[in-house]
Amino acid sequence: MTATQTAPDWSQGSLANVLPSVADRLGVSRYAGRDLFDLPAVPRTVVVLVDGLGHDLLLQRSGHAPFLRSHLASARRIPCGFPTTTATSMGTLGTGLLPGAHGLVGMQVLDPDTDRLVNELSWEDGPDPVRWQPHETVFEVLEDAGVAVTMVGPWYFKGSGLTTAALRGGGFRSGLSLDDRVDAVASAVRESHRSLVYLYWGEVDKVGHVHGCQSWQWGDEVESVDGALSRLAARVPDDTSIVITADHGMVDVPFESRIDLAHEPELMHGIRHLGGEPRCLQLYTETGERDAVAALWSSRLRGSATVRTREQLLDDGWFGAVRREVEPRIGDLVVMTEPSFAVVHSGLMRPEIVRLLGLHGSTSEAELAVPVIVVPPRRGA
C-alpha cells in the first residue's frame, strides 16, 4: 500500500456529493438531478457519519459488522477529500463543496489575517466561522425548502466553531451514549413528514487513534456501532432511508516509523509555522526559504514522504477549485507521507497527539476511501 500520487477525479463522486444527493431525493429543487448514488426517493432520511470508518477498513473487518456487511454489496466507495482529516471532511459534507471552495483545508492551517495557526477541529480562539466559511450549508438550504433538519451529537458540538462553519442550520439534540443518540434520532425523524436527521458518532475514530485500527478494541467498537445501526433501522418510520458514511479512514503507524522534529532541528530551519498533522504536515516557510526547505525535506524523507508546493497541489486538483482567499491558508509546502510513516514534533504538538497509534491525513487509499451505505426504506414513499 502506497500513498496516492494523483488527486481523485472528484466529479465521479466524493463526500461532497452525499448531502446534495440526499437533498435531491427529498425533493429539494435546488439539488434536482444531483443524486450520484441512486438513492431512493423518500420523504425522510437519516444520515449517519461514523468518524474514522474507512471503506477498506470496514471491508477488511466486516466480520464485526453483520448489519453493515449485509448492505456492502450495493455500497459505493468514494474519496472523502484532502487532507483526510475530520475538520476538512465536515466542511465537505456539510457544504457539498470541495475543500478549496469551503476553505477548511486542514486540521491546523494559517489564518493569513493574523499570521496565526487555526485549529479547525477545536476552533480555539479561531476566526468568525461564518466569515471563514461563508457558503450556505446543505442544512440551511433544506430548512429553507421546508425540510425539518436535526443534528444529533455530543452536547459540545452545539454552536461550536466547526459546527457553525460546516454544519449550521436546523435543530440540535444531544446524546452522550450511542443508545441515547439512536433514541434521539428515532424521535426526531418521526416528528415531521419531511425530515433529515444527521447523526454523528466519534468513538470508532477515538479507539483507532489510541489502540490502532487493527486492534481488537477497534473491532469491538465497530460491533457496537453496527448493533446500534441495526436497532435504528428497525425503529425509523417505514418510509425512511438511512445513508451511512464516514469522514476518513485510518492507518496504524508504528512509533519507530516516525521522525520527531524536536530532535531534528535542521529540518525546522526556515519554517515559520508548523501546521497540518503528523501524516500531512503543512509548512509555512520564512520569506525566501521555501525552496531550501523543500530540498532538505525531500532529501531527508525520500521514500517516506512526498513534499509538494502549494501551487503543485492546486494545479493537480487536490483541493478542487480554490477560492483566492483560501490559497494562503494552505501550507507553502505540504508533506504527504507514505502509509507507515509520520512526522511529529514533541515540543510543539500536544502529547496526546504524539502518542496516537492510528493516524490519518495523507493520501493512502486506506485514508481516502469512505463508504456510502444505503439502507432503503421498508416501503416506498
C-alpha positions as a LaTeX table, in Angstrom:
\begin{tabular}{lrrr}
\hline
Residue & $x$ (\AA) & $y$ (\AA) & $z$ (\AA) \\
\hline
Met1 & 0.00 & 0.00 & 0.00 \\
Thr2 & 1.38 & 3.39 & $-1.05$ \\
Ala3 & 0.10 & 6.93 & $-0.98$ \\
Thr4 & $-1.94$ & 8.01 & $-3.99$ \\
Gln5 & 0.15 & 10.39 & $-6.09$ \\
Thr6 & $-2.62$ & 11.94 & $-8.19$ \\
Ala7 & $-5.80$ & 13.57 & $-6.98$ \\
Pro8 & $-9.00$ & 11.58 & $-7.45$ \\
Asp9 & $-11.49$ & 12.59 & $-10.12$ \\
Trp10 & $-13.84$ & 14.41 & $-7.78$ \\
Ser11 & $-16.53$ & 14.61 & $-10.47$ \\
Gln12 & $-17.10$ & 10.87 & $-10.16$ \\
Gly13 & $-18.42$ & 11.27 & $-6.63$ \\
Ser14 & $-16.97$ & 12.19 & $-3.25$ \\
Leu15 & $-18.12$ & 13.07 & 0.25 \\
Ala16 & $-19.18$ & 16.44 & $-1.22$ \\
Asn17 & $-21.96$ & 14.66 & $-3.12$ \\
Val18 & $-23.59$ & 12.86 & $-0.19$ \\
Leu19 & $-25.89$ & 15.56 & 1.23 \\
Pro20 & $-26.77$ & 17.06 & $-2.18$ \\
Ser21 & $-27.77$ & 13.55 & $-3.29$ \\
Val22 & $-29.93$ & 13.14 & $-0.19$ \\
Ala23 & $-31.47$ & 16.57 & $-0.74$ \\
Asp24 & $-32.31$ & 15.69 & $-4.34$ \\
Arg25 & $-34.17$ & 12.54 & $-3.26$ \\
Leu26 & $-36.00$ & 14.51 & $-0.57$ \\
Gly27 & $-37.42$ & 16.59 & $-3.42$ \\
Val28 & $-35.47$ & 19.82 & $-2.85$ \\
Ser29 & $-35.47$ & 21.64 & $-6.19$ \\
Arg30 & $-32.12$ & 23.39 & $-5.58$ \\
Tyr31 & $-30.47$ & 19.96 & $-5.78$ \\
Ala32 & $-32.62$ & 18.41 & $-8.53$ \\
Gly33 & $-30.62$ & 15.94 & $-10.57$ \\
Arg34 & $-27.70$ & 15.88 & $-8.12$ \\
Asp35 & $-28.12$ & 12.32 & $-6.82$ \\
Leu36 & $-24.98$ & 10.32 & $-7.69$ \\
Phe37 & $-25.74$ & 7.28 & $-5.54$ \\
Asp38 & $-29.09$ & 6.02 & $-6.83$ \\
Leu39 & $-30.76$ & 6.83 & $-3.52$ \\
Pro40 & $-34.46$ & 6.06 & $-3.07$ \\
Ala41 & $-36.89$ & 8.96 & $-3.32$ \\
Val42 & $-38.22$ & 9.33 & 0.23 \\
Pro43 & $-39.76$ & 12.00 & 2.46 \\
Arg44 & $-37.41$ & 11.21 & 5.37 \\
Thr45 & $-33.73$ & 10.32 & 5.58 \\
Val46 & $-31.24$ & 9.69 & 8.37 \\
Val47 & $-27.61$ & 10.40 & 7.51 \\
Val48 & $-25.08$ & 8.77 & 9.83 \\
Leu49 & $-21.42$ & 9.75 & 9.86 \\
Val50 & $-19.19$ & 7.27 & 11.70 \\
Asp51 & $-15.92$ & 9.07 & 12.28 \\
Gly52 & $-12.96$ & 7.00 & 11.09 \\
Leu53 & $-14.94$ & 4.19 & 9.45 \\
Gly54 & $-12.93$ & 3.95 & 6.24 \\
His55 & $-14.31$ & 1.78 & 3.46 \\
Asp56 & $-11.30$ & $-0.50$ & 3.23 \\
Leu57 & $-11.11$ & $-0.99$ & 6.99 \\
Leu58 & $-14.79$ & $-1.85$ & 7.12 \\
Leu59 & $-14.40$ & $-4.33$ & 4.28 \\
Gln60 & $-11.33$ & $-5.89$ & 5.90 \\
Arg61 & $-13.03$ & $-6.31$ & 9.26 \\
Ser62 & $-16.64$ & $-6.74$ & 8.20 \\
Gly63 & $-16.97$ & $-9.80$ & 10.42 \\
His64 & $-17.51$ & $-7.31$ & 13.24 \\
Ala65 & $-20.38$ & $-5.65$ & 11.38 \\
Pro66 & $-23.04$ & $-8.12$ & 10.15 \\
Phe67 & $-25.67$ & $-5.41$ & 9.61 \\
Leu68 & $-23.38$ & $-3.16$ & 7.57 \\
Arg69 & $-21.95$ & $-6.18$ & 5.76 \\
Ser70 & $-25.42$ & $-7.11$ & 4.58 \\
His71 & $-25.57$ & $-3.80$ & 2.68 \\
Leu72 & $-21.97$ & $-3.65$ & 1.41 \\
Ala73 & $-22.73$ & $-5.25$ & $-1.95$ \\
Ser74 & $-24.61$ & $-2.13$ & $-3.04$ \\
Ala75 & $-22.35$ & 0.35 & $-1.21$ \\
Arg76 & $-20.27$ & 2.96 & $-3.03$ \\
Arg77 & $-16.57$ & 3.57 & $-2.33$ \\
Ile78 & $-15.76$ & 7.27 & $-2.64$ \\
Pro79 & $-12.89$ & 9.61 & $-1.69$ \\
Cys80 & $-13.53$ & 11.83 & 1.31 \\
Gly81 & $-11.36$ & 14.73 & 0.12 \\
Phe82 & $-7.96$ & 16.11 & 1.08 \\
Pro83 & $-6.47$ & 16.30 & 3.62 \\
Thr84 & $-8.13$ & 13.19 & 5.04 \\
Thr85 & $-9.00$ & 14.80 & 8.32 \\
Thr86 & $-12.21$ & 15.44 & 10.25 \\
Ala87 & $-12.42$ & 19.23 & 10.06 \\
Thr88 & $-11.91$ & 19.25 & 6.31 \\
Ser89 & $-14.35$ & 16.41 & 5.72 \\
Met90 & $-17.03$ & 18.02 & 7.88 \\
Gly91 & $-16.78$ & 21.09 & 5.68 \\
Thr92 & $-17.02$ & 18.93 & 2.57 \\
Leu93 & $-20.03$ & 17.00 & 3.86 \\
Gly94 & $-21.89$ & 20.00 & 5.22 \\
Thr95 & $-21.46$ & 22.38 & 2.29 \\
Gly96 & $-21.43$ & 19.92 & $-0.59$ \\
Leu97 & $-18.24$ & 21.66 & $-1.75$ \\
Leu98 & $-14.63$ & 20.54 & $-2.05$ \\
Pro99 & $-12.09$ & 21.98 & 0.43 \\
Gly100 & $-10.73$ & 24.68 & $-1.84$ \\
Ala101 & $-14.22$ & 26.19 & $-2.01$ \\
His102 & $-15.35$ & 25.81 & 1.60 \\
Gly103 & $-11.91$ & 26.72 & 2.95 \\
Leu104 & $-11.45$ & 24.20 & 5.78 \\
Val105 & $-8.19$ & 22.92 & 4.34 \\
Gly106 & $-6.60$ & 21.02 & 7.23 \\
Met107 & $-6.57$ & 20.35 & 10.94 \\
Gln108 & $-4.23$ & 23.29 & 11.62 \\
Val109 & $-3.90$ & 25.96 & 8.96 \\
Leu110 & $-2.77$ & 29.54 & 8.72 \\
Asp111 & $-5.10$ & 32.47 & 9.25 \\
Pro112 & $-3.37$ & 34.95 & 6.92 \\
Asp113 & $-5.12$ & 37.90 & 8.57 \\
Thr114 & $-3.44$ & 37.24 & 11.92 \\
Asp115 & $-0.44$ & 35.09 & 10.91 \\
Arg116 & $-1.58$ & 32.51 & 13.48 \\
Leu117 & $-2.40$ & 28.85 & 13.14 \\
Val118 & $-6.09$ & 27.96 & 13.44 \\
Asn119 & $-7.07$ & 24.54 & 14.75 \\
Glu120 & $-10.17$ & 23.93 & 12.66 \\
Leu121 & $-11.20$ & 21.00 & 14.85 \\
Ser122 & $-11.17$ & 22.68 & 18.27 \\
Trp123 & $-11.62$ & 26.22 & 16.85 \\
Glu124 & $-9.93$ & 27.59 & 19.97 \\
Asp125 & $-9.51$ & 31.36 & 19.53 \\
Gly126 & $-10.41$ & 30.86 & 15.90 \\
Pro127 & $-11.89$ & 33.37 & 13.46 \\
Asp128 & $-15.57$ & 34.04 & 12.88 \\
Pro129 & $-16.67$ & 30.67 & 11.44 \\
Val130 & $-19.23$ & 32.25 & 9.10 \\
Arg131 & $-16.62$ & 34.58 & 7.67 \\
Trp132 & $-14.15$ & 31.72 & 7.40 \\
Gln133 & $-16.72$ & 29.51 & 5.61 \\
Pro134 & $-19.29$ & 31.86 & 4.04 \\
His135 & $-21.21$ & 29.45 & 1.80 \\
Glu136 & $-24.68$ & 28.20 & 2.64 \\
Thr137 & $-24.68$ & 24.72 & 4.09 \\
Val138 & $-26.92$ & 22.00 & 2.69 \\
Phe139 & $-28.77$ & 22.01 & 6.02 \\
Glu140 & $-29.63$ & 25.71 & 5.55 \\
Val141 & $-30.91$ & 25.08 & 2.03 \\
Leu142 & $-33.02$ & 22.15 & 3.25 \\
Glu143 & $-34.54$ & 24.25 & 6.01 \\
Asp144 & $-35.44$ & 26.99 & 3.55 \\
Ala145 & $-37.14$ & 24.32 & 1.42 \\
Gly146 & $-39.34$ & 23.22 & 4.32 \\
Val147 & $-37.40$ & 20.11 & 5.36 \\
Ala148 & $-37.10$ & 19.66 & 9.15 \\
Val149 & $-33.37$ & 19.29 & 9.87 \\
Thr150 & $-31.96$ & 17.94 & 13.14 \\
Met151 & $-28.37$ & 17.23 & 14.12 \\
Val152 & $-27.73$ & 14.64 & 16.86 \\
Gly153 & $-24.32$ & 14.55 & 18.53 \\
Pro154 & $-22.42$ & 15.36 & 21.72 \\
Trp155 & $-23.64$ & 18.45 & 23.55 \\
Tyr156 & $-20.42$ & 20.38 & 22.96 \\
Phe157 & $-20.97$ & 20.32 & 19.18 \\
Lys158 & $-23.88$ & 22.73 & 19.52 \\
Gly159 & $-22.72$ & 26.16 & 18.44 \\
Ser160 & $-19.06$ & 25.16 & 18.18 \\
Gly161 & $-16.84$ & 26.84 & 15.63 \\
Leu162 & $-16.61$ & 23.77 & 13.41 \\
Thr163 & $-20.35$ & 23.07 & 13.60 \\
Thr164 & $-21.14$ & 26.69 & 12.76 \\
Ala165 & $-18.70$ & 26.72 & 9.84 \\
Ala166 & $-19.58$ & 23.35 & 8.33 \\
Leu167 & $-22.98$ & 22.17 & 9.56 \\
Arg168 & $-25.01$ & 25.22 & 10.57 \\
Gly169 & $-28.75$ & 25.08 & 10.10 \\
Gly170 & $-31.51$ & 23.06 & 11.72 \\
Gly171 & $-32.10$ & 21.98 & 15.30 \\
Phe172 & $-29.79$ & 20.13 & 17.63 \\
Arg173 & $-30.27$ & 17.29 & 20.09 \\
Ser174 & $-27.53$ & 15.94 & 22.29 \\
Gly175 & $-26.84$ & 12.44 & 23.45 \\
Leu176 & $-23.86$ & 11.10 & 25.33 \\
Ser177 & $-24.11$ & 7.38 & 24.60 \\
Leu178 & $-24.77$ & 5.78 & 21.25 \\
Asp179 & $-28.10$ & 4.43 & 22.51 \\
Asp180 & $-29.06$ & 7.95 & 23.62 \\
Arg181 & $-28.37$ & 9.24 & 20.13 \\
Val182 & $-30.29$ & 6.46 & 18.46 \\
Asp183 & $-33.25$ & 7.32 & 20.68 \\
Ala184 & $-32.92$ & 10.99 & 19.73 \\
Val185 & $-32.77$ & 10.18 & 16.02 \\
Ala186 & $-35.78$ & 7.87 & 16.16 \\
Ser187 & $-37.78$ & 10.56 & 17.93 \\
Ala188 & $-36.69$ & 13.43 & 15.67 \\
Val189 & $-37.34$ & 11.66 & 12.39 \\
Arg190 & $-40.92$ & 10.87 & 13.39 \\
Glu191 & $-41.78$ & 14.48 & 14.27 \\
Ser192 & $-42.07$ & 15.64 & 10.67 \\
His193 & $-43.33$ & 14.03 & 7.49 \\
Arg194 & $-40.40$ & 15.60 & 5.60 \\
Ser195 & $-37.17$ & 15.45 & 7.51 \\
Leu196 & $-33.43$ & 14.93 & 7.53 \\
Val197 & $-31.75$ & 13.80 & 10.73 \\
Tyr198 & $-27.95$ & 13.76 & 10.90 \\
Leu199 & $-26.24$ & 11.51 & 13.46 \\
Tyr200 & $-22.55$ & 11.72 & 14.36 \\
Trp201 & $-20.59$ & 9.05 & 16.23 \\
Gly202 & $-16.89$ & 9.56 & 17.00 \\
Glu203 & $-15.79$ & 6.60 & 19.12 \\
Val204 & $-14.55$ & 4.42 & 16.23 \\
Asp205 & $-12.04$ & 7.15 & 15.39 \\
Lys206 & $-11.05$ & 7.66 & 19.03 \\
Val207 & $-10.47$ & 3.94 & 19.62 \\
Gly208 & $-8.49$ & 3.69 & 16.39 \\
His209 & $-6.28$ & 6.59 & 17.38 \\
Val210 & $-5.46$ & 5.18 & 20.81 \\
His211 & $-5.35$ & 1.41 & 20.19 \\
Gly212 & $-4.87$ & 1.25 & 16.44 \\
Cys213 & $-7.36$ & 0.38 & 13.74 \\
Gln214 & $-6.09$ & $-3.21$ & 13.65 \\
Ser215 & $-6.78$ & $-3.73$ & 17.35 \\
Trp216 & $-9.46$ & $-5.88$ & 18.93 \\
Gln217 & $-10.75$ & $-2.72$ & 20.61 \\
Trp218 & $-11.46$ & $-1.20$ & 17.19 \\
Gly219 & $-13.38$ & $-4.30$ & 16.18 \\
Asp220 & $-15.41$ & $-4.18$ & 19.38 \\
Glu221 & $-16.38$ & $-0.57$ & 18.79 \\
Val222 & $-17.45$ & $-1.32$ & 15.23 \\
Glu223 & $-19.60$ & $-4.16$ & 16.60 \\
Ser224 & $-21.28$ & $-1.66$ & 18.93 \\
Val225 & $-21.95$ & 0.77 & 16.10 \\
Asp226 & $-23.24$ & $-2.00$ & 13.87 \\
Gly227 & $-25.70$ & $-3.17$ & 16.52 \\
Ala228 & $-26.92$ & 0.39 & 17.11 \\
Leu229 & $-27.46$ & 0.98 & 13.39 \\
Ser230 & $-29.43$ & $-2.26$ & 13.14 \\
Arg231 & $-31.66$ & $-1.08$ & 16.01 \\
Leu232 & $-32.03$ & 2.33 & 14.37 \\
Ala233 & $-33.14$ & 0.76 & 11.09 \\
Ala234 & $-35.85$ & $-1.15$ & 12.92 \\
Arg235 & $-37.15$ & 1.99 & 14.69 \\
Val236 & $-37.40$ & 4.62 & 11.96 \\
Pro237 & $-40.67$ & 5.01 & 10.02 \\
Asp238 & $-41.22$ & 2.67 & 7.09 \\
Asp239 & $-40.73$ & 5.48 & 4.55 \\
Thr240 & $-37.26$ & 6.45 & 5.85 \\
Ser241 & $-33.93$ & 5.68 & 4.23 \\
Ile242 & $-30.62$ & 5.60 & 6.11 \\
Val243 & $-27.36$ & 6.71 & 4.49 \\
Ile244 & $-24.15$ & 5.77 & 6.34 \\
Thr245 & $-20.79$ & 7.30 & 5.54 \\
Ala246 & $-17.51$ & 8.42 & 7.16 \\
Asp247 & $-15.10$ & 11.33 & 7.13 \\
His248 & $-11.87$ & 9.38 & 6.51 \\
Gly249 & $-10.16$ & 6.06 & 7.10 \\
Met250 & $-7.02$ & 5.36 & 9.11 \\
Val251 & $-3.65$ & 3.59 & 9.17 \\
Asp252 & $-1.56$ & 2.38 & 12.10 \\
Val253 & 1.89 & 3.98 & 12.20 \\
Pro254 & 4.43 & 2.26 & 14.48 \\
Phe255 & 6.22 & 4.66 & 16.78 \\
Glu256 & 9.60 & 3.53 & 15.45 \\
Ser257 & 8.47 & 4.66 & 11.97 \\
Arg258 & 8.28 & 8.34 & 12.87 \\
Ile259 & 10.55 & 11.34 & 12.88 \\
Asp260 & 10.37 & 13.72 & 15.84 \\
Leu261 & 11.27 & 17.22 & 14.68 \\
Ala262 & 12.19 & 18.16 & 18.25 \\
His263 & 15.29 & 16.02 & 17.65 \\
Glu264 & 15.81 & 17.15 & 14.03 \\
Pro265 & 16.46 & 20.90 & 14.42 \\
Glu266 & 17.90 & 21.25 & 10.92 \\
Leu267 & 14.52 & 20.30 & 9.47 \\
Met268 & 12.89 & 23.18 & 11.31 \\
His269 & 15.24 & 25.77 & 9.80 \\
Gly270 & 13.32 & 28.24 & 7.67 \\
Ile271 & 9.89 & 27.17 & 8.96 \\
Arg272 & 7.72 & 29.93 & 10.44 \\
His273 & 4.70 & 27.78 & 11.36 \\
Leu274 & 4.27 & 24.01 & 11.55 \\
Gly275 & 0.68 & 23.23 & 10.60 \\
Gly276 & $-1.32$ & 20.24 & 9.45 \\
Glu277 & $-0.89$ & 16.99 & 11.37 \\
Pro278 & 1.63 & 14.11 & 11.59 \\
Arg279 & 0.60 & 12.41 & 8.34 \\
Cys280 & 0.11 & 15.61 & 6.37 \\
Leu281 & 2.20 & 18.49 & 7.63 \\
Gln282 & 1.66 & 21.96 & 6.21 \\
Leu283 & 4.85 & 24.02 & 6.35 \\
Tyr284 & 4.66 & 27.80 & 6.32 \\
Thr285 & 8.15 & 28.99 & 5.49 \\
Glu286 & 10.12 & 32.13 & 6.14 \\
Thr287 & 10.44 & 34.54 & 3.23 \\
Gly288 & 12.87 & 33.18 & 0.65 \\
Glu289 & 13.30 & 29.81 & 2.39 \\
Arg290 & 10.70 & 27.65 & 0.65 \\
Asp291 & 12.95 & 26.07 & $-1.98$ \\
Ala292 & 15.69 & 25.27 & 0.52 \\
Val293 & 13.19 & 23.73 & 2.96 \\
Ala294 & 11.63 & 21.69 & 0.14 \\
Ala295 & 15.02 & 20.37 & $-0.98$ \\
Leu296 & 16.11 & 19.43 & 2.55 \\
Trp297 & 12.84 & 17.73 & 3.47 \\
Ser298 & 12.66 & 15.88 & 0.15 \\
Ser299 & 16.19 & 14.56 & 0.64 \\
Arg300 & 15.72 & 13.63 & 4.28 \\
Leu301 & 12.31 & 11.95 & 3.79 \\
Arg302 & 12.96 & 10.33 & 0.41 \\
Gly303 & 10.89 & 7.15 & 0.13 \\
Ser304 & 8.80 & 8.04 & 3.19 \\
Ala305 & 7.04 & 11.22 & 2.08 \\
Thr306 & 6.44 & 13.49 & $-0.88$ \\
Val307 & 6.94 & 17.24 & $-0.45$ \\
Arg308 & 4.82 & 19.40 & $-2.74$ \\
Thr309 & 4.37 & 23.12 & $-3.08$ \\
Arg310 & 1.00 & 24.78 & $-2.66$ \\
Glu311 & 0.98 & 25.58 & $-6.38$ \\
Gln312 & 1.62 & 21.96 & $-7.34$ \\
Leu313 & $-1.28$ & 20.76 & $-5.19$ \\
Leu314 & $-3.59$ & 23.40 & $-6.62$ \\
Asp315 & $-2.56$ & 22.58 & $-10.18$ \\
Asp316 & $-3.11$ & 18.86 & $-9.55$ \\
Gly317 & $-6.59$ & 19.49 & $-8.14$ \\
Trp318 & $-6.15$ & 18.05 & $-4.66$ \\
Phe319 & $-8.36$ & 20.73 & $-3.10$ \\
Gly320 & $-10.70$ & 21.15 & $-6.07$ \\
Ala321 & $-11.17$ & 24.71 & $-7.29$ \\
Val322 & $-9.63$ & 27.03 & $-4.68$ \\
Arg323 & $-11.02$ & 30.43 & $-3.72$ \\
Arg324 & $-8.39$ & 33.16 & $-3.82$ \\
Glu325 & $-8.77$ & 33.95 & $-0.11$ \\
Val326 & $-8.29$ & 30.27 & 0.75 \\
Glu327 & $-4.96$ & 29.84 & $-1.04$ \\
Pro328 & $-2.74$ & 31.36 & 1.70 \\
Arg329 & $-4.36$ & 29.13 & 4.33 \\
Ile330 & $-2.64$ & 26.17 & 2.67 \\
Gly331 & 0.99 & 25.50 & 3.55 \\
Asp332 & 3.74 & 26.83 & 1.32 \\
Leu333 & 4.80 & 23.16 & 1.36 \\
Val334 & 2.68 & 20.12 & 2.16 \\
Val335 & 4.31 & 16.85 & 3.31 \\
Met336 & 2.24 & 13.85 & 2.14 \\
Thr337 & 3.51 & 10.78 & 3.98 \\
Glu338 & 3.55 & 7.15 & 2.95 \\
Pro339 & 1.24 & 4.77 & 4.87 \\
Ser340 & 3.69 & 3.59 & 7.53 \\
Phe341 & 5.30 & 6.92 & 8.31 \\
Ala342 & 4.57 & 10.11 & 10.25 \\
Val343 & 6.34 & 13.27 & 11.37 \\
Val344 & 5.71 & 14.66 & 14.85 \\
His345 & 7.14 & 17.46 & 16.96 \\
Ser346 & 7.05 & 16.57 & 20.64 \\
Gly347 & 7.92 & 20.15 & 21.57 \\
Leu348 & 5.04 & 21.77 & 19.65 \\
Met349 & 2.33 & 19.12 & 19.37 \\
Arg350 & 0.17 & 18.14 & 22.32 \\
Pro351 & 1.42 & 14.93 & 24.00 \\
Glu352 & $-1.85$ & 13.14 & 23.28 \\
Ile353 & $-1.32$ & 13.76 & 19.55 \\
Val354 & 2.23 & 12.44 & 19.63 \\
Arg355 & 1.06 & 9.26 & 21.43 \\
Leu356 & $-1.61$ & 8.31 & 18.88 \\
Leu357 & $-1.06$ & 4.97 & 17.13 \\
Gly358 & $-3.76$ & 5.20 & 14.46 \\
Leu359 & $-3.43$ & 8.25 & 12.19 \\
His360 & $-4.91$ & 9.80 & 9.07 \\
Gly361 & $-4.48$ & 12.91 & 6.96 \\
Ser362 & $-2.49$ & 11.67 & 3.97 \\
Thr363 & $-3.37$ & 10.09 & 0.65 \\
Ser364 & $-3.31$ & 6.31 & 1.03 \\
Glu365 & $-6.46$ & 4.57 & $-0.14$ \\
Ala366 & $-6.99$ & 3.37 & 3.43 \\
Glu367 & $-7.36$ & 7.02 & 4.48 \\
Leu368 & $-9.08$ & 8.43 & 1.38 \\
Ala369 & $-11.78$ & 5.85 & 0.72 \\
Val370 & $-15.05$ & 6.04 & 2.67 \\
Pro371 & $-18.30$ & 4.13 & 2.16 \\
Val372 & $-21.74$ & 5.29 & 1.18 \\
Ile373 & $-24.04$ & 2.57 & 2.52 \\
Val374 & $-27.76$ & 2.87 & 1.86 \\
Val375 & $-30.40$ & 1.14 & 3.98 \\
Pro376 & $-33.57$ & 1.51 & 1.88 \\
Pro377 & $-36.99$ & 2.23 & 3.37 \\
Arg378 & $-39.10$ & $-0.76$ & 4.35 \\
Arg379 & $-41.78$ & 0.52 & 1.97 \\
Gly380 & $-41.95$ & 3.12 & $-0.80$ \\
Ala381 & $-42.58$ & 6.76 & $-0.10$ \\
\hline
\end{tabular}
